[in-house]
Amino acid sequence: MSTPELDHLLATSPARSSQRCCFLLHVRPEKLAEYVAAHEQVWSEMRQALAAAGWRNYSLFLRAEDGMVVGYFESEDVDAAQEAISRAAISPHWEAAMSEYFAPGGGQKQILPQYFHLP
């Protein structure tokens, strides 16, 4: 539960980074195996688009009990990298292919604020 005090702490944390991004997605439990299998064969065009957009050290983690996916990537500028991938020609095709796996509303990235970092 968010409060104004917590929101302020998260927004002003010195650990915030423009170079790291962590987000949540939610996959339908009955589609988990297919979703994981799809990521074993990510299209080369999508891989190239992510790299061109500046995404690096991109990882996805899964909590199988409820389909919670945690994503993480780094970039010189996370906001610019997200904007660049959204403009990539392949992105709408990948998003359409992935949409069948997500729970209602679960395909919208929920960005998590960073509040601690140990370099």
Contact map, one row per residue, 1 for C-alpha under 8 A:
11100000000000000000000000000000000000000000000000000000000000000000000000000000000000000000000000000000000000000000000
11110110000000000000000000000000000000000000000000000000000000000000000000000000000000000000000000000000000000000000000
11111110000000000000000000000000000000000000000000000000000000000000000000000000000000000000000000000000000000000000000
01111111000000000000000000000000000000000000000000000000000000000000000000000000000000000000000000000000000000000000000
00111111100000000000000000000000000000000000000000000000000000000000000000000000000000000000000000000000000000000000000
01111111110000000000000000000000000000000000000000000000000000000000000000000000000000000000000000000000000000000000000
01111111111000000000000000000000000000000000000000000000000000000000000000000000000000000000000000000000000000000000000
00011111111100000000000000000000000000000000000000000000000000000000000000000000000000000000000000000000000000000000000
00001111111110000000000000000000000000000000000000000000000000000000000000000000000000000000000000000000000000000000000
00000111111110010000000000000000000000000000000000000000000000000000000000000000000000000000000000000000000000001110000
00000011111110010000000000000000000000000000000000000000000000000000000000000000000000000000000000000000000000001000000
00000001111111010000000000000000000000000000000000000000000000000000000000000000000000000000000000000000000000000000000
00000000111111110000000000000000000000000000000000000000000000000000000000000000000000000000000000000000000000000111000
00000000000111110000000000000000000000000000000000000000000000000000000000000000000000000000000000000000000000000010000
00000000000011111000000000000000000000000000000000000000000000000000000000000000000000000000000000000000000000000111100
00000000011111111100000000000000000000000000000000000000000000000000000000000000000000000000000000000000000000001111000
00000000000000111111100000000000000000000000000000000000000000000000000000000000000000000000000000000000000000000100000
00000000000000011111100000000000000000000000000000000000000000000000000000111110000000000000000000000000000000000000000
00000000000000001111100000000000000000000000000000000000000000000000000001111100000000000000000000000000000000000000000
00000000000000001111110000000000000000000000000000000000000000000000000111100100000000000000000000000000000000000000000
00000000000000001111111000000000000000000000000000000000000000000000001111000100000000000000000000000000000000110000000
00000000000000000001111100000000000000000000000000000000000000000000011110000000000000000000000000000000000000111100000
00000000000000000000111110000000000000000000000000000000000000000000011100000000000000000000000000000000000011110000000
00000000000000000000011111000000000000000000000000000000000000000001111000000000000000000000000000000000000011110000000
00000000000000000000001111100000000000000000000000000000000000000001111000000000000000000000000000000100011111000000000
00000000000000000000000111110000000000000000000000000000000000000111100000000000000000000000000000000110011000000000000
00000000000000000000000011111011001000000000000000000000000000000111100000000000000000000000000000001110011000000000000
00000000000000000000000001111111000000000000000000000000000000000110000000000000000000000000000000001110000000000000000
00000000000000000000000000111111000000000000000000000000000000011110000000000000000000000000000000000000000000000000000
00000000000000000000000000011111100000000000000000000000000000000000000000000000000000000000000000000000000000000000000
00000000000000000000000000111111111000000000000000000000000000000000000000000000000000000000000000001000000000000000000
00000000000000000000000000111111111100000000000000000000000000010010000000000000000000000000000000001000000000000000000
00000000000000000000000000000111111110000000000000000000000000000000000000000000000000000000000000000000000000000000000
00000000000000000000000000000011111111000000000000000000000000000000000000000000000000000000000000001000000000000000000
00000000000000000000000000100011111111100000000000000000000000000000000000000000000000000000000001001000000000000000000
00000000000000000000000000000001111111110000000000000000000000000000000000000000000000000000000000000000000000000000000
00000000000000000000000000000000111111111000000000000000000000000000000000000000000000000000000000000000000000000000000
00000000000000000000000000000000011111111100000000000000000000000000000000000000000000000000000000000000000000000000000
00000000000000000000000000000000001111111100000000000000000000000000000000000000000000000000000000000000000000000000000
00000000000000000000000000000000000111111100000000000000000000000000000000000000000000000000000000000000000000000000000
00000000000000000000000000000000000011111110000000000000000000000000000000000000000000000000000000000000000000000000000
00000000000000000000000000000000000001111111011000000000000000000000000000000000000000000000000000000000000000000000000
00000000000000000000000000000000000000001111111000000000000000000000000000000000000000000000000000000000000000000000000
00000000000000000000000000000000000000000111111100000000000000000000000000000000000000000000000000000000000000000000000
00000000000000000000000000000000000000000011111110000000000000000000000000000000000000000100000000000000000000000000000
00000000000000000000000000000000000000000111111111000000000000000000000000000000000000000110010000000000000000000000000
00000000000000000000000000000000000000000111111111100000000000000000000000000000000000000000000000000000000000000000000
00000000000000000000000000000000000000000001111111110000000000000000000000000000000000000000000000000000000000000000000
00000000000000000000000000000000000000000000111111111000000000000000000000000000000010010100000000000000000000000000000
00000000000000000000000000000000000000000000011111111111000000000000000000000000000010000000000000000000000000000000000
00000000000000000000000000000000000000000000001111111111000000000000000000000000000000000000000000000000000000000000000
00000000000000000000000000000000000000000000000111111110000000000000000000000000000000000000000000000000000000000000000
00000000000000000000000000000000000000000000000011111110000000000000000000000001110110000000000000000000000000000000000
00000000000000000000000000000000000000000000000001111111000000000000000000111000100000000000000000000000000000000000000
00000000000000000000000000000000000000000000000001111111110000000000000011100100100000000000000000000000000000000000000
00000000000000000000000000000000000000000000000001100111110000000000000011100000000000000000000000000000000000000000000
00000000000000000000000000000000000000000000000000000011111000000000000111000000000000000000000000000000000000000000000
00000000000000000000000000000000000000000000000000000011111100000000001111000000000000000000000000000000000000000000000
00000000000000000000000000000000000000000000000000000000111110000000001110000000000000000000000000000000000000000000000
00000000000000000000000000000000000000000000000000000000011111000000111100000000000000000000000000000000000000000000000
00000000000000000000000000000000000000000000000000000000001111100000111000000000000000000000000000000000000000000000000
00000000000000000000000000000000000000000000000000000000000111110011110000000000000000000000000000000000000000000000000
00000000000000000000000000000000000000000000000000000000000011111111100000000000000000000000000000000000000000000000000
00000000000000000000000000001001000000000000000000000000000001111111000000000000000000000000000000000000000000000000000
00000000000000000000000000001000000000000000000000000000000000111111000000000000000000000000000000000000000000000000000
00000000000000000000000001111000000000000000000000000000000000111111000000000000000000000000000000000000000000000000000
00000000000000000000000001111001000000000000000000000000000001111111100000000000000000000000000000000000000000000000000
00000000000000000000000111100000000000000000000000000000000001111111110000000000000000000000000000000000000000000000000
00000000000000000000000111100000000000000000000000000000000111100011111000000000000000000000000000000000000000000000000
00000000000000000000011110000000000000000000000000000000000111000001111100000000000000000000000000000000000000000000000
00000000000000000000111110000000000000000000000000000000011110000000111110000000000000000000000000000000000000000000000
00000000000000000001111000000000000000000000000000000000111100000000011111000000000000000000000000000000000000000000000
00000000000000000001110000000000000000000000000000000011111000000000001111100000000000000000000000000000000000000000000
00000000000000000011100000000000000000000000000000000011110000000000000111110100000000000000000000000000000000000000000
00000000000000000111000000000000000000000000000000000111000000000000000011111100100000000000000000000000000000000000000
00000000000000000110000000000000000000000000000000000100000000000000000001111100000000000000000000000000000000000000000
00000000000000000110000000000000000000000000000000000100000000000000000000111111100000000000000000000000000000000000000
00000000000000000111100000000000000000000000000000000010000000000000000001111111110000000000000000000000000000000000000
00000000000000000100000000000000000000000000000000000000000000000000000000001111111000000000000000000000000000000000000
00000000000000000000000000000000000000000000000000001000000000000000000000001111111100000000000000000000000000000000000
00000000000000000000000000000000000000000000000000001110000000000000000000101111111110000000000000000000000000000000000
00000000000000000000000000000000000000000000000000001000000000000000000000000111111111000000000000000000000000000000000
00000000000000000000000000000000000000000000000000000000000000000000000000000011111111100000000000000000000000000000000
00000000000000000000000000000000000000000000000000001000000000000000000000000001111111110000000000000000000000000000000
00000000000000000000000000000000000000000000000011001000000000000000000000000000111111110010000000000000000000000000000
00000000000000000000000000000000000000000000000000000000000000000000000000000000011111110011000000000000000000000000000
00000000000000000000000000000000000000000000000000000000000000000000000000000000001111111010000000000000000000000000000
00000000000000000000000000000000000000000000000010000000000000000000000000000000000111111110000000000000000000000000000
00000000000000000000000000000000000000000000000000000000000000000000000000000000000000111111100000000000000000000000000
00000000000000000000000000000000000000000000110010000000000000000000000000000000000000011111110000000000000000000000000
00000000000000000000000000000000000000000000010000000000000000000000000000000000000011111111111000000000000000000000000
00000000000000000000000000000000000000000000000000000000000000000000000000000000000001001111111100000000000000000000000
00000000000000000000000000000000000000000000000000000000000000000000000000000000000000001111111110000000000000000000000
00000000000000000000000000000000000000000000010000000000000000000000000000000000000000000111111111000000000000000000000
00000000000000000000000000000000000000000000000000000000000000000000000000000000000000000011111111100000000000000000000
00000000000000000000000000000000000000000000000000000000000000000000000000000000000000000001111111110000000000000000000
00000000000000000000000000000000000000000000000000000000000000000000000000000000000000000000111111110000000000000000000
00000000000000000000000000000000001000000000000000000000000000000000000000000000000000000000011111111100000000000000000
00000000000000000000000000000000000000000000000000000000000000000000000000000000000000000000001111111100001000000000000
00000000000000000000000000000000000000000000000000000000000000000000000000000000000000000000000111111100000000000000000
00000000000000000000000000110011011000000000000000000000000000000000000000000000000000000000000001111110000000000000000
00000000000000000000000011110000000000000000000000000000000000000000000000000000000000000000000001111111111000000000000
00000000000000000000000001110000000000000000000000000000000000000000000000000000000000000000000000001111111000000000000
00000000000000000000000000000000000000000000000000000000000000000000000000000000000000000000000000000111111000000000000
00000000000000000000000000000000000000000000000000000000000000000000000000000000000000000000000000000111111100000000000
00000000000000000000000011100000000000000000000000000000000000000000000000000000000000000000000000000111111110000000000
00000000000000000000000011100000000000000000000000000000000000000000000000000000000000000000000000100111111110000000000
00000000000000000000000010000000000000000000000000000000000000000000000000000000000000000000000000000000111111000000000
00000000000000000000001110000000000000000000000000000000000000000000000000000000000000000000000000000000011111100000000
00000000000000000000001110000000000000000000000000000000000000000000000000000000000000000000000000000000000111110000000
00000000000000000000111100000000000000000000000000000000000000000000000000000000000000000000000000000000000011111000000
00000000000000000000111100000000000000000000000000000000000000000000000000000000000000000000000000000000000001111100000
00000000011000010000010000000000000000000000000000000000000000000000000000000000000000000000000000000000000000111110000
00000000010010111000010000000000000000000000000000000000000000000000000000000000000000000000000000000000000000011111100
00000000010011110000000000000000000000000000000000000000000000000000000000000000000000000000000000000000000000001111100
00000000000010110000000000000000000000000000000000000000000000000000000000000000000000000000000000000000000000000111110
00000000000000100000000000000000000000000000000000000000000000000000000000000000000000000000000000000000000000000111111
00000000000000000000000000000000000000000000000000000000000000000000000000000000000000000000000000000000000000000001111
00000000000000000000000000000000000000000000000000000000000000000000000000000000000000000000000000000000000000000000111
